[in-house]
């Protein structure tokens, strides 16, 4: 999980969101965790949620 908290990891998450991947897909297929675990990570680490939000905003 800590790899996703690095600048590089956060940039990847932002890019996946910008490409339109749903969070369940990012969690299950890219990271390899259950969506519930991914949601918990987002709650515990606001930088993950912020990276995803930035990506989805850029996709608009």
PDBQT receptor file of N, H, CA, C and O in Angstrom, charges set to zero:
ATOM      1  N   UNK A   1       0.815  -1.182   0.000  1.00  0.00    +0.000 N 
ATOM      2  CA  UNK A   1       0.000   0.000   0.000  1.00  0.00    +0.000 C 
ATOM      3  C   UNK A   1       0.861   1.249   0.000  1.00  0.00    +0.000 C 
ATOM      4  O   UNK A   1       0.487   2.250  -0.611  1.00  0.00    +0.000 OA
ATOM      5  N   UNK A   2       1.986   1.216   0.659  1.00  0.00    +0.000 N 
ATOM      6  H   UNK A   2       2.290   0.402   1.155  1.00  0.00    +0.000 HD
ATOM      7  CA  UNK A   2       2.806   2.426   0.762  1.00  0.00    +0.000 C 
ATOM      8  C   UNK A   2       3.311   2.910  -0.590  1.00  0.00    +0.000 C 
ATOM      9  O   UNK A   2       3.586   4.099  -0.754  1.00  0.00    +0.000 OA
ATOM     10  N   UNK A   3       3.440   2.001  -1.570  1.00  0.00    +0.000 N 
ATOM     11  H   UNK A   3       3.216   1.035  -1.437  1.00  0.00    +0.000 HD
ATOM     12  CA  UNK A   3       3.898   2.432  -2.894  1.00  0.00    +0.000 C 
ATOM     13  C   UNK A   3       2.917   3.408  -3.532  1.00  0.00    +0.000 C 
ATOM     14  O   UNK A   3       3.316   4.225  -4.362  1.00  0.00    +0.000 OA
ATOM     15  N   UNK A   4       1.642   3.338  -3.160  1.00  0.00    +0.000 N 
ATOM     16  H   UNK A   4       1.317   2.674  -2.486  1.00  0.00    +0.000 HD
ATOM     17  CA  UNK A   4       0.633   4.234  -3.732  1.00  0.00    +0.000 C 
ATOM     18  C   UNK A   4       0.625   5.590  -3.041  1.00  0.00    +0.000 C 
ATOM     19  O   UNK A   4      -0.058   6.509  -3.494  1.00  0.00    +0.000 OA
ATOM     20  N   UNK A   5       1.373   5.726  -1.953  1.00  0.00    +0.000 N 
ATOM     21  H   UNK A   5       1.928   4.980  -1.585  1.00  0.00    +0.000 HD
ATOM     22  CA  UNK A   5       1.465   7.005  -1.243  1.00  0.00    +0.000 C 
ATOM     23  C   UNK A   5       2.653   7.834  -1.703  1.00  0.00    +0.000 C 
ATOM     24  O   UNK A   5       2.793   8.989  -1.300  1.00  0.00    +0.000 OA
ATOM     25  N   UNK A   6       3.502   7.266  -2.535  1.00  0.00    +0.000 N 
ATOM     26  H   UNK A   6       3.388   6.328  -2.862  1.00  0.00    +0.000 HD
ATOM     27  CA  UNK A   6       4.638   8.020  -3.073  1.00  0.00    +0.000 C 
ATOM     28  C   UNK A   6       4.137   8.975  -4.150  1.00  0.00    +0.000 C 
ATOM     29  O   UNK A   6       3.020   8.828  -4.646  1.00  0.00    +0.000 OA
ATOM     30  N   UNK A   7       4.962   9.950  -4.506  1.00  0.00    +0.000 N 
ATOM     31  H   UNK A   7       5.870  10.069  -4.103  1.00  0.00    +0.000 HD
ATOM     32  CA  UNK A   7       4.577  10.876  -5.579  1.00  0.00    +0.000 C 
ATOM     33  C   UNK A   7       4.252  10.112  -6.856  1.00  0.00    +0.000 C 
ATOM     34  O   UNK A   7       3.273  10.414  -7.538  1.00  0.00    +0.000 OA
ATOM     35  N   UNK A   8       5.077   9.128  -7.173  1.00  0.00    +0.000 N 
ATOM     36  H   UNK A   8       5.873   8.883  -6.619  1.00  0.00    +0.000 HD
ATOM     37  CA  UNK A   8       4.862   8.332  -8.385  1.00  0.00    +0.000 C 
ATOM     38  C   UNK A   8       3.550   7.547  -8.309  1.00  0.00    +0.000 C 
ATOM     39  O   UNK A   8       2.788   7.503  -9.275  1.00  0.00    +0.000 OA
ATOM     40  N   UNK A   9       3.296   6.938  -7.170  1.00  0.00    +0.000 N 
ATOM     41  H   UNK A   9       3.914   6.974  -6.385  1.00  0.00    +0.000 HD
ATOM     42  CA  UNK A   9       2.063   6.171  -6.999  1.00  0.00    +0.000 C 
ATOM     43  C   UNK A   9       0.824   7.042  -7.092  1.00  0.00    +0.000 C 
ATOM     44  O   UNK A   9      -0.170   6.656  -7.707  1.00  0.00    +0.000 OA
ATOM     45  N   UNK A  10       0.884   8.221  -6.480  1.00  0.00    +0.000 N 
ATOM     46  H   UNK A  10       1.692   8.535  -5.981  1.00  0.00    +0.000 HD
ATOM     47  CA  UNK A  10      -0.246   9.142  -6.535  1.00  0.00    +0.000 C 
ATOM     48  C   UNK A  10      -0.471   9.650  -7.954  1.00  0.00    +0.000 C 
ATOM     49  O   UNK A  10      -1.612   9.836  -8.378  1.00  0.00    +0.000 OA
ATOM     50  N   UNK A  11       0.609   9.873  -8.682  1.00  0.00    +0.000 N 
ATOM     51  H   UNK A  11       1.536   9.722  -8.338  1.00  0.00    +0.000 HD
ATOM     52  CA  UNK A  11       0.486  10.296 -10.081  1.00  0.00    +0.000 C 
ATOM     53  C   UNK A  11      -0.171   9.202 -10.919  1.00  0.00    +0.000 C 
ATOM     54  O   UNK A  11      -0.988   9.485 -11.796  1.00  0.00    +0.000 OA
ATOM     55  N   UNK A  12       0.192   7.952 -10.642  1.00  0.00    +0.000 N 
ATOM     56  H   UNK A  12       0.855   7.722  -9.930  1.00  0.00    +0.000 HD
ATOM     57  CA  UNK A  12      -0.427   6.833 -11.366  1.00  0.00    +0.000 C 
ATOM     58  C   UNK A  12      -1.925   6.770 -11.079  1.00  0.00    +0.000 C 
ATOM     59  O   UNK A  12      -2.729   6.596 -11.994  1.00  0.00    +0.000 OA
ATOM     60  N   UNK A  13      -2.295   6.912  -9.811  1.00  0.00    +0.000 N 
ATOM     61  H   UNK A  13      -1.641   7.053  -9.068  1.00  0.00    +0.000 HD
ATOM     62  CA  UNK A  13      -3.713   6.880  -9.459  1.00  0.00    +0.000 C 
ATOM     63  C   UNK A  13      -4.469   8.006 -10.152  1.00  0.00    +0.000 C 
ATOM     64  O   UNK A  13      -5.570   7.809 -10.666  1.00  0.00    +0.000 OA
ATOM     65  N   UNK A  14      -3.865   9.183 -10.159  1.00  0.00    +0.000 N 
ATOM     66  H   UNK A  14      -2.971   9.344  -9.741  1.00  0.00    +0.000 HD
ATOM     67  CA  UNK A  14      -4.494  10.322 -10.833  1.00  0.00    +0.000 C 
ATOM     68  C   UNK A  14      -4.677  10.030 -12.323  1.00  0.00    +0.000 C 
ATOM     69  O   UNK A  14      -5.722  10.337 -12.897  1.00  0.00    +0.000 OA
ATOM     70  N   UNK A  15      -3.671   9.444 -12.936  1.00  0.00    +0.000 N 
ATOM     71  H   UNK A  15      -2.822   9.194 -12.470  1.00  0.00    +0.000 HD
ATOM     72  CA  UNK A  15      -3.741   9.131 -14.364  1.00  0.00    +0.000 C 
ATOM     73  C   UNK A  15      -4.806   8.066 -14.654  1.00  0.00    +0.000 C 
ATOM     74  O   UNK A  15      -5.534   8.174 -15.641  1.00  0.00    +0.000 OA
ATOM     75  N   UNK A  16      -4.899   7.041 -13.803  1.00  0.00    +0.000 N 
ATOM     76  H   UNK A  16      -4.307   6.953 -13.001  1.00  0.00    +0.000 HD
ATOM     77  CA  UNK A  16      -5.932   6.023 -13.999  1.00  0.00    +0.000 C 
ATOM     78  C   UNK A  16      -7.319   6.664 -13.935  1.00  0.00    +0.000 C 
ATOM     79  O   UNK A  16      -8.199   6.345 -14.734  1.00  0.00    +0.000 OA
ATOM     80  N   UNK A  17      -7.500   7.565 -12.980  1.00  0.00    +0.000 N 
ATOM     81  H   UNK A  17      -6.785   7.824 -12.331  1.00  0.00    +0.000 HD
ATOM     82  CA  UNK A  17      -8.784   8.256 -12.858  1.00  0.00    +0.000 C 
ATOM     83  C   UNK A  17      -9.033   9.136 -14.078  1.00  0.00    +0.000 C 
ATOM     84  O   UNK A  17     -10.154   9.186 -14.583  1.00  0.00    +0.000 OA
ATOM     85  N   UNK A  18      -8.010   9.826 -14.556  1.00  0.00    +0.000 N 
ATOM     86  H   UNK A  18      -7.099   9.786 -14.145  1.00  0.00    +0.000 HD
ATOM     87  CA  UNK A  18      -8.150  10.691 -15.726  1.00  0.00    +0.000 C 
ATOM     88  C   UNK A  18      -8.562   9.878 -16.951  1.00  0.00    +0.000 C 
ATOM     89  O   UNK A  18      -9.309  10.353 -17.806  1.00  0.00    +0.000 OA
ATOM     90  N   UNK A  19      -8.062   8.647 -17.020  1.00  0.00    +0.000 N 
ATOM     91  H   UNK A  19      -7.455   8.261 -16.325  1.00  0.00    +0.000 HD
ATOM     92  CA  UNK A  19      -8.407   7.767 -18.135  1.00  0.00    +0.000 C 
ATOM     93  C   UNK A  19      -9.821   7.196 -18.007  1.00  0.00    +0.000 C 
ATOM     94  O   UNK A  19     -10.312   6.534 -18.921  1.00  0.00    +0.000 OA
ATOM     95  N   UNK A  20     -10.463   7.452 -16.884  1.00  0.00    +0.000 N 
ATOM     96  H   UNK A  20     -10.064   7.989 -16.141  1.00  0.00    +0.000 HD
ATOM     97  CA  UNK A  20     -11.849   7.033 -16.703  1.00  0.00    +0.000 C 
ATOM     98  C   UNK A  20     -12.055   5.694 -16.029  1.00  0.00    +0.000 C 
ATOM     99  O   UNK A  20     -13.176   5.186 -15.997  1.00  0.00    +0.000 OA
ATOM    100  N   UNK A  21     -10.991   5.109 -15.486  1.00  0.00    +0.000 N 
ATOM    101  H   UNK A  21     -10.080   5.522 -15.512  1.00  0.00    +0.000 HD
ATOM    102  CA  UNK A  21     -11.155   3.840 -14.778  1.00  0.00    +0.000 C 
ATOM    103  C   UNK A  21     -11.968   4.064 -13.506  1.00  0.00    +0.000 C 
ATOM    104  O   UNK A  21     -11.708   5.007 -12.757  1.00  0.00    +0.000 OA
ATOM    105  N   UNK A  22     -12.947   3.202 -13.263  1.00  0.00    +0.000 N 
ATOM    106  H   UNK A  22     -13.158   2.436 -13.871  1.00  0.00    +0.000 HD
ATOM    107  CA  UNK A  22     -13.724   3.277 -12.032  1.00  0.00    +0.000 C 
ATOM    108  C   UNK A  22     -12.847   2.835 -10.867  1.00  0.00    +0.000 C 
ATOM    109  O   UNK A  22     -11.900   2.066 -11.036  1.00  0.00    +0.000 OA
ATOM    110  N   UNK A  23     -13.185   3.337  -9.681  1.00  0.00    +0.000 N 
ATOM    111  H   UNK A  23     -13.954   3.961  -9.544  1.00  0.00    +0.000 HD
ATOM    112  CA  UNK A  23     -12.379   3.008  -8.508  1.00  0.00    +0.000 C 
ATOM    113  C   UNK A  23     -12.388   1.520  -8.202  1.00  0.00    +0.000 C 
ATOM    114  O   UNK A  23     -11.394   0.989  -7.709  1.00  0.00    +0.000 OA
ATOM    115  N   UNK A  24     -13.483   0.843  -8.482  1.00  0.00    +0.000 N 
ATOM    116  H   UNK A  24     -14.291   1.275  -8.883  1.00  0.00    +0.000 HD
ATOM    117  CA  UNK A  24     -13.514  -0.606  -8.247  1.00  0.00    +0.000 C 
ATOM    118  C   UNK A  24     -12.527  -1.321  -9.164  1.00  0.00    +0.000 C 
ATOM    119  O   UNK A  24     -11.899  -2.300  -8.760  1.00  0.00    +0.000 OA
ATOM    120  N   UNK A  25     -12.388  -0.836 -10.398  1.00  0.00    +0.000 N 
ATOM    121  H   UNK A  25     -12.898  -0.041 -10.726  1.00  0.00    +0.000 HD
ATOM    122  CA  UNK A  25     -11.428  -1.428 -11.334  1.00  0.00    +0.000 C 
ATOM    123  C   UNK A  25     -10.000  -1.149 -10.870  1.00  0.00    +0.000 C 
ATOM    124  O   UNK A  25      -9.154  -2.043 -10.881  1.00  0.00    +0.000 OA
ATOM    125  N   UNK A  26      -9.738   0.084 -10.465  1.00  0.00    +0.000 N 
ATOM    126  H   UNK A  26     -10.426   0.810 -10.456  1.00  0.00    +0.000 HD
ATOM    127  CA  UNK A  26      -8.401   0.442  -9.979  1.00  0.00    +0.000 C 
ATOM    128  C   UNK A  26      -8.040  -0.450  -8.796  1.00  0.00    +0.000 C 
ATOM    129  O   UNK A  26      -6.935  -0.988  -8.726  1.00  0.00    +0.000 OA
ATOM    130  N   UNK A  27      -8.979  -0.600  -7.872  1.00  0.00    +0.000 N 
ATOM    131  H   UNK A  27      -9.876  -0.163  -7.929  1.00  0.00    +0.000 HD
ATOM    132  CA  UNK A  27      -8.726  -1.421  -6.682  1.00  0.00    +0.000 C 
ATOM    133  C   UNK A  27      -8.479  -2.879  -7.053  1.00  0.00    +0.000 C 
ATOM    134  O   UNK A  27      -7.452  -3.453  -6.691  1.00  0.00    +0.000 OA
ATOM    135  N   UNK A  28      -9.423  -3.470  -7.773  1.00  0.00    +0.000 N 
ATOM    136  H   UNK A  28     -10.258  -3.004  -8.066  1.00  0.00    +0.000 HD
ATOM    137  CA  UNK A  28      -9.368  -4.911  -8.049  1.00  0.00    +0.000 C 
ATOM    138  C   UNK A  28      -8.325  -5.301  -9.086  1.00  0.00    +0.000 C 
ATOM    139  O   UNK A  28      -7.526  -6.208  -8.852  1.00  0.00    +0.000 OA
ATOM    140  N   UNK A  29      -8.328  -4.634 -10.214  1.00  0.00    +0.000 N 
ATOM    141  H   UNK A  29      -8.978  -3.898 -10.404  1.00  0.00    +0.000 HD
ATOM    142  CA  UNK A  29      -7.510  -5.063 -11.348  1.00  0.00    +0.000 C 
ATOM    143  C   UNK A  29      -6.104  -4.482 -11.359  1.00  0.00    +0.000 C 
ATOM    144  O   UNK A  29      -5.166  -5.147 -11.797  1.00  0.00    +0.000 OA
ATOM    145  N   UNK A  30      -5.947  -3.263 -10.888  1.00  0.00    +0.000 N 
ATOM    146  H   UNK A  30      -6.710  -2.723 -10.532  1.00  0.00    +0.000 HD
ATOM    147  CA  UNK A  30      -4.631  -2.621 -10.955  1.00  0.00    +0.000 C 
ATOM    148  C   UNK A  30      -3.850  -2.830  -9.662  1.00  0.00    +0.000 C 
ATOM    149  O   UNK A  30      -2.693  -3.249  -9.685  1.00  0.00    +0.000 OA
ATOM    150  N   UNK A  31      -4.496  -2.532  -8.532  1.00  0.00    +0.000 N 
ATOM    151  H   UNK A  31      -5.436  -2.192  -8.514  1.00  0.00    +0.000 HD
ATOM    152  CA  UNK A  31      -3.797  -2.660  -7.247  1.00  0.00    +0.000 C 
ATOM    153  C   UNK A  31      -3.882  -4.086  -6.713  1.00  0.00    +0.000 C 
ATOM    154  O   UNK A  31      -2.940  -4.580  -6.094  1.00  0.00    +0.000 OA
ATOM    155  N   UNK A  32      -5.017  -4.747  -6.955  1.00  0.00    +0.000 N 
ATOM    156  H   UNK A  32      -5.782  -4.345  -7.458  1.00  0.00    +0.000 HD
ATOM    157  CA  UNK A  32      -5.181  -6.121  -6.499  1.00  0.00    +0.000 C 
ATOM    158  C   UNK A  32      -5.745  -6.254  -5.103  1.00  0.00    +0.000 C 
ATOM    159  O   UNK A  32      -5.428  -7.202  -4.384  1.00  0.00    +0.000 OA
ATOM    160  N   UNK A  33      -6.594  -5.292  -4.711  1.00  0.00    +0.000 N 
ATOM    161  H   UNK A  33      -6.851  -4.522  -5.295  1.00  0.00    +0.000 HD
ATOM    162  CA  UNK A  33      -7.246  -5.361  -3.402  1.00  0.00    +0.000 C 
ATOM    163  C   UNK A  33      -8.752  -5.212  -3.591  1.00  0.00    +0.000 C 
ATOM    164  O   UNK A  33      -9.217  -4.742  -4.630  1.00  0.00    +0.000 OA
ATOM    165  N   UNK A  34      -9.496  -5.614  -2.586  1.00  0.00    +0.000 N 
ATOM    166  H   UNK A  34      -9.118  -5.996  -1.742  1.00  0.00    +0.000 HD
ATOM    167  CA  UNK A  34     -10.938  -5.451  -2.593  1.00  0.00    +0.000 C 
ATOM    168  C   UNK A  34     -11.288  -3.965  -2.526  1.00  0.00    +0.000 C 
ATOM    169  O   UNK A  34     -10.557  -3.172  -1.933  1.00  0.00    +0.000 OA
ATOM    170  N   UNK A  35     -12.410  -3.597  -3.139  1.00  0.00    +0.000 N 
ATOM    171  H   UNK A  35     -13.005  -4.241  -3.621  1.00  0.00    +0.000 HD
ATOM    172  CA  UNK A  35     -12.822  -2.191  -3.147  1.00  0.00    +0.000 C 
ATOM    173  C   UNK A  35     -13.005  -1.649  -1.729  1.00  0.00    +0.000 C 
ATOM    174  O   UNK A  35     -12.743  -0.471  -1.488  1.00  0.00    +0.000 OA
ATOM    175  N   UNK A  36     -13.447  -2.481  -0.791  1.00  0.00    +0.000 N 
ATOM    176  H   UNK A  36     -13.660  -3.438  -0.987  1.00  0.00    +0.000 HD
ATOM    177  CA  UNK A  36     -13.637  -2.040   0.592  1.00  0.00    +0.000 C 
ATOM    178  C   UNK A  36     -12.304  -1.642   1.222  1.00  0.00    +0.000 C 
ATOM    179  O   UNK A  36     -12.229  -0.668   1.971  1.00  0.00    +0.000 OA
ATOM    180  N   UNK A  37     -11.270  -2.392   0.917  1.00  0.00    +0.000 N 
ATOM    181  H   UNK A  37     -11.331  -3.183   0.309  1.00  0.00    +0.000 HD
ATOM    182  CA  UNK A  37      -9.937  -2.053   1.432  1.00  0.00    +0.000 C 
ATOM    183  C   UNK A  37      -9.466  -0.749   0.812  1.00  0.00    +0.000 C 
ATOM    184  O   UNK A  37      -8.916   0.110   1.502  1.00  0.00    +0.000 OA
ATOM    185  N   UNK A  38      -9.680  -0.601  -0.489  1.00  0.00    +0.000 N 
ATOM    186  H   UNK A  38     -10.127  -1.299  -1.049  1.00  0.00    +0.000 HD
ATOM    187  CA  UNK A  38      -9.284   0.625  -1.176  1.00  0.00    +0.000 C 
ATOM    188  C   UNK A  38     -10.020   1.830  -0.589  1.00  0.00    +0.000 C 
ATOM    189  O   UNK A  38      -9.428   2.895  -0.417  1.00  0.00    +0.000 OA
ATOM    190  N   UNK A  39     -11.296   1.667  -0.283  1.00  0.00    +0.000 N 
ATOM    191  H   UNK A  39     -11.778   0.802  -0.423  1.00  0.00    +0.000 HD
ATOM    192  CA  UNK A  39     -12.076   2.745   0.335  1.00  0.00    +0.000 C 
ATOM    193  C   UNK A  39     -11.508   3.110   1.702  1.00  0.00    +0.000 C 
ATOM    194  O   UNK A  39     -11.467   4.282   2.076  1.00  0.00    +0.000 OA
ATOM    195  N   UNK A  40     -11.076   2.103   2.435  1.00  0.00    +0.000 N 
ATOM    196  H   UNK A  40     -11.110   1.150   2.130  1.00  0.00    +0.000 HD
ATOM    197  CA  UNK A  40     -10.472   2.355   3.746  1.00  0.00    +0.000 C 
ATOM    198  C   UNK A  40      -9.169   3.137   3.587  1.00  0.00    +0.000 C 
ATOM    199  O   UNK A  40      -8.901   4.063   4.352  1.00  0.00    +0.000 OA
ATOM    200  N   UNK A  41      -8.362   2.764   2.595  1.00  0.00    +0.000 N 
ATOM    201  H   UNK A  41      -8.580   2.011   1.974  1.00  0.00    +0.000 HD
ATOM    202  CA  UNK A  41      -7.120   3.499   2.331  1.00  0.00    +0.000 C 
ATOM    203  C   UNK A  41      -7.417   4.962   2.042  1.00  0.00    +0.000 C 
ATOM    204  O   UNK A  41      -6.730   5.853   2.541  1.00  0.00    +0.000 OA
ATOM    205  N   UNK A  42      -8.459   5.207   1.224  1.00  0.00    +0.000 N 
ATOM    206  H   UNK A  42      -9.017   4.483   0.819  1.00  0.00    +0.000 HD
ATOM    207  CA  UNK A  42      -8.819   6.587   0.880  1.00  0.00    +0.000 C 
ATOM    208  C   UNK A  42      -9.217   7.369   2.125  1.00  0.00    +0.000 C 
ATOM    209  O   UNK A  42      -8.893   8.550   2.250  1.00  0.00    +0.000 OA
ATOM    210  N   UNK A  43      -9.919   6.714   3.045  1.00  0.00    +0.000 N 
ATOM    211  H   UNK A  43     -10.183   5.754   2.944  1.00  0.00    +0.000 HD
ATOM    212  CA  UNK A  43     -10.326   7.367   4.291  1.00  0.00    +0.000 C 
ATOM    213  C   UNK A  43      -9.131   7.676   5.181  1.00  0.00    +0.000 C 
ATOM    214  O   UNK A  43      -9.080   8.716   5.838  1.00  0.00    +0.000 OA
ATOM    215  N   UNK A  44      -8.178   6.762   5.191  1.00  0.00    +0.000 N 
ATOM    216  H   UNK A  44      -8.220   5.918   4.657  1.00  0.00    +0.000 HD
ATOM    217  CA  UNK A  44      -7.000   6.916   6.044  1.00  0.00    +0.000 C 
ATOM    218  C   UNK A  44      -5.961   7.860   5.447  1.00  0.00    +0.000 C 
ATOM    219  O   UNK A  44      -5.186   8.472   6.182  1.00  0.00    +0.000 OA
ATOM    220  N   UNK A  45      -5.941   7.981   4.131  1.00  0.00    +0.000 N 
ATOM    221  H   UNK A  45      -6.571   7.484   3.534  1.00  0.00    +0.000 HD
ATOM    222  CA  UNK A  45      -4.911   8.767   3.440  1.00  0.00    +0.000 C 
ATOM    223  C   UNK A  45      -5.585   9.689   2.429  1.00  0.00    +0.000 C 
ATOM    224  O   UNK A  45      -5.861   9.291   1.297  1.00  0.00    +0.000 OA
ATOM    225  N   UNK A  46      -5.842  10.907   2.844  1.00  0.00    +0.000 N 
ATOM    226  H   UNK A  46      -5.618  11.230   3.763  1.00  0.00    +0.000 HD
ATOM    227  CA  UNK A  46      -6.580  11.846   1.992  1.00  0.00    +0.000 C 
ATOM    228  C   UNK A  46      -5.874  12.107   0.672  1.00  0.00    +0.000 C 
ATOM    229  O   UNK A  46      -6.523  12.469  -0.309  1.00  0.00    +0.000 OA
ATOM    230  N   UNK A  47      -4.560  11.932   0.626  1.00  0.00    +0.000 N 
ATOM    231  H   UNK A  47      -4.033  11.638   1.424  1.00  0.00    +0.000 HD
ATOM    232  CA  UNK A  47      -3.832  12.191  -0.614  1.00  0.00    +0.000 C 
ATOM    233  C   UNK A  47      -4.261  11.231  -1.731  1.00  0.00    +0.000 C 
ATOM    234  O   UNK A  47      -4.214  11.592  -2.907  1.00  0.00    +0.000 OA
ATOM    235  N   UNK A  48      -4.674  10.024  -1.375  1.00  0.00    +0.000 N 
ATOM    236  H   UNK A  48      -4.713   9.731  -0.420  1.00  0.00    +0.000 HD
ATOM    237  CA  UNK A  48      -5.169   9.076  -2.377  1.00  0.00    +0.000 C 
ATOM    238  C   UNK A  48      -6.495   9.582  -2.946  1.00  0.00    +0.000 C 
ATOM    239  O   UNK A  48      -6.684   9.617  -4.162  1.00  0.00    +0.000 OA
ATOM    240  N   UNK A  49      -7.402   9.968  -2.065  1.00  0.00    +0.000 N 
ATOM    241  H   UNK A  49      -7.249   9.939  -1.078  1.00  0.00    +0.000 HD
ATOM    242  CA  UNK A  49      -8.698  10.486  -2.512  1.00  0.00    +0.000 C 
ATOM    243  C   UNK A  49      -8.516  11.743  -3.355  1.00  0.00    +0.000 C 
ATOM    244  O   UNK A  49      -9.209  11.928  -4.356  1.00  0.00    +0.000 OA
ATOM    245  N   UNK A  50      -7.593  12.599  -2.956  1.00  0.00    +0.000 N 
ATOM    246  H   UNK A  50      -7.030  12.449  -2.143  1.00  0.00    +0.000 HD
ATOM    247  CA  UNK A  50      -7.346  13.842  -3.695  1.00  0.00    +0.000 C 
ATOM    248  C   UNK A  50      -6.777  13.562  -5.079  1.00  0.00    +0.000 C 
ATOM    249  O   UNK A  50      -7.157  14.222  -6.046  1.00  0.00    +0.000 OA
ATOM    250  N   UNK A  51      -5.875  12.598  -5.190  1.00  0.00    +0.000 N 
ATOM    251  H   UNK A  51      -5.566  12.061  -4.405  1.00  0.00    +0.000 HD
ATOM    252  CA  UNK A  51      -5.294  12.248  -6.493  1.00  0.00    +0.000 C 
ATOM    253  C   UNK A  51      -6.378  11.736  -7.435  1.00  0.00    +0.000 C 
ATOM    254  O   UNK A  51      -6.409  12.100  -8.610  1.00  0.00    +0.000 OA
ATOM    255  N   UNK A  52      -7.257  10.900  -6.923  1.00  0.00    +0.000 N 
ATOM    256  H   UNK A  52      -7.232  10.604  -5.968  1.00  0.00    +0.000 HD
ATOM    257  CA  UNK A  52      -8.358  10.387  -7.739  1.00  0.00    +0.000 C 
ATOM    258  C   UNK A  52      -9.289  11.520  -8.166  1.00  0.00    +0.000 C 
ATOM    259  O   UNK A  52      -9.706  11.583  -9.322  1.00  0.00    +0.000 OA
ATOM    260  N   UNK A  53      -9.607  12.401  -7.246  1.00  0.00    +0.000 N 
ATOM    261  H   UNK A  53      -9.268  12.350  -6.307  1.00  0.00    +0.000 HD
ATOM    262  CA  UNK A  53     -10.489  13.531  -7.567  1.00  0.00    +0.000 C 
ATOM    263  C   UNK A  53      -9.892  14.413  -8.648  1.00  0.00    +0.000 C 
ATOM    264  O   UNK A  53     -10.589  14.832  -9.572  1.00  0.00    +0.000 OA
ATOM    265  N   UNK A  54      -8.603  14.693  -8.533  1.00  0.00    +0.000 N 
ATOM    266  H   UNK A  54      -8.037  14.353  -7.782  1.00  0.00    +0.000 HD
ATOM    267  CA  UNK A  54      -7.931  15.501  -9.562  1.00  0.00    +0.000 C 
ATOM    268  C   UNK A  54      -8.030  14.820 -10.922  1.00  0.00    +0.000 C 
ATOM    269  O   UNK A  54      -8.311  15.467 -11.931  1.00  0.00    +0.000 OA
ATOM    270  N   UNK A  55      -7.799  13.526 -10.940  1.00  0.00    +0.000 N 
ATOM    271  H   UNK A  55      -7.571  13.001 -10.121  1.00  0.00    +0.000 HD
ATOM    272  CA  UNK A  55      -7.862  12.789 -12.197  1.00  0.00    +0.000 C 
ATOM    273  C   UNK A  55      -9.243  12.817 -12.822  1.00  0.00    +0.000 C 
ATOM    274  O   UNK A  55      -9.381  13.038 -14.025  1.00  0.00    +0.000 OA
ATOM    275  N   UNK A  56     -10.267  12.593 -12.007  1.00  0.00    +0.000 N 
ATOM    276  H   UNK A  56     -10.155  12.413 -11.030  1.00  0.00    +0.000 HD
ATOM    277  CA  UNK A  56     -11.629  12.610 -12.539  1.00  0.00    +0.000 C 
ATOM    278  C   UNK A  56     -12.015  14.010 -13.010  1.00  0.00    +0.000 C 
ATOM    279  O   UNK A  56     -12.744  14.150 -13.991  1.00  0.00    +0.000 OA
ATOM    280  N   UNK A  57     -11.538  15.043 -12.328  1.00  0.00    +0.000 N 
ATOM    281  H   UNK A  57     -10.945  14.930 -11.530  1.00  0.00    +0.000 HD
ATOM    282  CA  UNK A  57     -11.804  16.423 -12.756  1.00  0.00    +0.000 C 
ATOM    283  C   UNK A  57     -11.169  16.705 -14.111  1.00  0.00    +0.000 C 
ATOM    284  O   UNK A  57     -11.791  17.321 -14.976  1.00  0.00    +0.000 OA
ATOM    285  N   UNK A  58      -9.942  16.259 -14.294  1.00  0.00    +0.000 N 
ATOM    286  H   UNK A  58      -9.436  15.759 -13.592  1.00  0.00    +0.000 HD
ATOM    287  CA  UNK A  58      -9.237  16.488 -15.560  1.00  0.00    +0.000 C 
ATOM    288  C   UNK A  58      -9.906  15.747 -16.716  1.00  0.00    +0.000 C 
ATOM    289  O   UNK A  58      -9.783  16.147 -17.873  1.00  0.00    +0.000 OA
ATOM    290  N   UNK A  59     -10.605  14.679 -16.398  1.00  0.00    +0.000 N 
ATOM    291  H   UNK A  59     -10.705  14.353 -15.458  1.00  0.00    +0.000 HD
ATOM    292  CA  UNK A  59     -11.257  13.880 -17.439  1.00  0.00    +0.000 C 
ATOM    293  C   UNK A  59     -12.499  14.566 -17.997  1.00  0.00    +0.000 C 
ATOM    294  O   UNK A  59     -12.969  14.220 -19.081  1.00  0.00    +0.000 OA
ATOM    295  N   UNK A  60     -13.020  15.520 -17.269  1.00  0.00    +0.000 N 
ATOM    296  H   UNK A  60     -12.639  15.801 -16.388  1.00  0.00    +0.000 HD
ATOM    297  CA  UNK A  60     -14.260  16.203 -17.701  1.00  0.00    +0.000 C 
ATOM    298  C   UNK A  60     -14.026  17.066 -18.911  1.00  0.00    +0.000 C 
ATOM    299  O   UNK A  60     -14.956  17.706 -19.401  1.00  0.00    +0.000 OA
TER     300      UNK A  60
